[in-house]
Amino acid sequence: MSTPNQLAVFVKPWKSLTLKELGERMQQIGFAWIELPVRPGFACQPETIERDLPEAARVLGDYGVGILNVTVDLPLTDERLYAACAAAGVNLNRVMFRRGDRNYWEAEDDARRQLDEALPLCERYKVRLGVQNHAGDFVGVNAMTLYHLLEDYDVQYIGAIWDAAHEALEGMEPEPALDIVADMLHIVNLKNAYWRRMSGPEAEVAQWKTYWTSGRQGRANWPRVIAKVKEMGYTGPICLTAEYSDEHSIDRLIAEDLAFAKSLLA
């Protein structure tokens, strides 16, 4: 388990590293906790999760790096996911639900069905599911829709991972957003972005694209987020998700963002 407001990082950008190299890199940057992808092409593979995840916990532990949570590319009804997490001492899996071309309420009903089917496995293995809000084509697109999806579940097993950047991209201020999900929070995600105009003023319809930037530069106001977190008395983990459009500067940017987050929490 993490200590109060322990800072973690999502290690998706370091996909090409071996587990030993990843442990060394996290030591160098200054993270003692990570979110680990269990996805095709990563060090931990979904089809061999029962072997790979405990081994990852062992190898990373040699470098003083713990696995705060995972995000696993397996159906939520696949028992191997929960058995592997329990064996590795990992008690949280981050999930998101895409809407696709469906009516929003139909997609929400499908997401709830998947959570209902997963709940007995959560209870059996003591592994939680954290559902993250995500801008755009997702169910749980902001705090209010995330609350609507999760309000009837026991937060001991199924709760919210609130992402500051995706909330800001969808236009809600951090204070009311955190008020909405306060009682169901498992993790607060910190990253940052803004909408960049891709077309000139002569275009018939403006075209916009998300630009992922450092913590100081985007629409999500990290000082306000952290101030609200403190006001709420939230002592859970905070994950910096290391998503940057400038992929050549990831190590520099995440080190700067780590220092910024620490200064806000101090």
N, C-alpha and C positions, 0 to 999 in steps of 0.2 A: 504494500500500500504506500501511497505517496504521503509526504508530510504536507501541512497546510500550504495551499497555493504553490505546490511543487510545479516547476516549469518543465514541460516535456516538448519534444519536437517530432513531427511526422517525417519519417525518413524516406519517403517516396523519392525525393530528388537524388538520393544516393543509391539508386537501383543497381548500378554495376558493381558495387563493392561487395566483397565477401563479408561474412559476419565478423571476422577478425578485423578486417579493414574498417568496417562500420563502427565497431567498438572503439578503435583507435581514433577515428575521425570525431566521434561524439566526445571522447575525452579531450581532444584538442579544442573543440568549439566550446565545450563547457556544459554539456547536457548529461544528466545522470538518469534520465527517463526518456523513453521514446514511444511513439506509436508505430507499430510494425505492420507493414502490408504483408498479407499472405495471399499473393496473387501470382499468376503466371509470369515468369521472367524475373521474379525476385528470389532472394536467398531462401525464403520459405515458400514452398509450393502448396497449393490447396490440396492436391491429390495425395500428398505425403505429409499432411499437417500433423498427424499423430506422431511422426518421427521428427519432423523438422522443427516444430515449435518448441518442444522441450529442449532440443539441442541448441536452438537459438538463444533460449533463456540462459542455458549453461555457458555458452561461449561469450555472450555479451556480459554476463555476470562477472566473468573473469576481468573485465575492463571497468567494472563498477557501474555498468549501465543496466537498468531494469526496464522491462516491458510494461508500460502503463496500461496499454490496450492494443488490440489488433484491429485490422479491418480485413475481413476474410471473404474471398471470392468463392463462397459455397452457399447453397441454399440454407436458409435459416432452420430448415428441418433436418439438416445433415448432422447426425449425432457426433461425427468425428470432430466437428468444430468445437463442441462443448467439452468432449473428452480430452482433446489436445490442450485446450485452455486450462482445464482443471489440472492436468498433468504438469503444465508449465508454470502454474501459479499465476495465471493471467485471468482476471475476472471481468473483463469488459471487451465487447466487440462493437465497433462503430459501424452503423449501417445507414444507408440512404435509399430512398425509393423514388424511382423515375416515374413520371406521369406518362411519358410517351404521347401517343395521339389520342389518349382516352379522355373522356370527361373527367374533371378533377375529382368529383365525388366517387366515381367508379374506381379511380386509381387509389383514392384513400381507402375505400372499402377493401381493395385487394391488399394494401399495405397492412391494414388491421387484421385481415385474415392470416397473413404471414406471421404477424406478431402473436396472434392467438395460438397458432400451431407451434410456435417456438417456445411459448411460455412453459410448458411442462419440462422441456429440456433445460431451460434457465433454472427452474426450481430444483431439478434433479442434480445438476452439476454446480449450482451456485455461481453461474456465469451470467452477467448482465448484458443487456443490449442497450446501446445508446444511439438514438436516432438523431441525425444531424439535419438542421435546416440548410437548404441549398437554393440559391437564386435560380430562376429560370424554370426548366422543365422537370420539376421535382414535386413530390408530396412532402409537405412541411417546408414550404417555400420561405416562410418567415416565422417569427415567434408565435403569432396567433394561430396559424394553421398547424404548427408543430404541437401547440397545446391542445388543439382540437383532436388531433390524432392520438395523443398520449394520455389525455386526462383521466381515463378510466383504468389505467394500469397501475400496478403497485411499483413505485419507483425503486423498490428494492431489487426488482428484476428488469424493468423496462423504463427508461427515462430519456432525458434530452441531452444532446450535445449542442450547445448554442454557439454559432459561428458569427463573430462580429462583422466580418467583411461581407458575408452573404446577406446578413440583415441590412447592412448599410446600402448594398447594391439594390435591395428591394425597397429602400426608402424609409424604414422605421428607425427612430432614434434609439440609442442603446438603453436608456433608462426605462422606458415603458416596456421595451422588449424583454429585458431581464426581469422586470416585475412579473410579466406573464409566465415565464418558465421557471421562476425562482424555486418553486417547490419540487421540481422534477429534474433539476440539473445534475448531471454526472460530470461534465467537463465544460469549460469555456475555451473555445478556439479563438486564437488571435492570429489574424493575417490582415492584409489590407489591399484595397483595389479601388479603381474608379472607372467610370465609363469614358472611353476615349472616342472622339468623333473620327470616323474613318472616311467620311465623304466631305466634299467641299460645300460651301453655302449655296452653290448652284444646283445641288441635287434636288430632285423632286421630293424625295423622302430621305431624311438623314439616316445614316448607318453608323451604329455604335458597336464598340468591342470592349470587353473587359480588359483592363491593363492591371496586372498584379504587381504591386510595388511594396516598398518597405513600410514598416509600421507607422512612421511619422507622416507619410505622404498621401494616404488614400482617404476614402470617404468615412471609414470607421475611425472614430476618435478614441484612440487607445487610452488617453488620460481620463476621459469620461467613463469609458468601460471599467477601468480599474477602480475609479472612484466609486462607481455604483457597486462593484463587486465587494469593496470594503464596507460600504454602507449596509449591504445586505448581510454581511457576516459570512459570506461564502468562503469556505476554506478548502474547497476541492481543487483538483489540478487544473492547470491552464496549459493548453497545448499550442505552441507556435507551429503553424503548419507549413512553413517554408515554401510557399508558392510564390514564385516571382517570374514575371515575363522575361526579365534579363537572366536567362539561365546560366550565363557565364559568370555571374557574380553571386551565386547562391551562398557560398561559404562566407563571403564578406557580409552580405546582407543579413544572413541569419545571426551572425555574431553581433552585428549592430543592433538587430531587433531584440536579441536576448539581453543585451546591456540596457536597452531602452525599457523593456518590460521589468527588469530588476529594479531600475531606478524608480519606476512608477509604484512598484509594490513596497519599496523601502519605506 
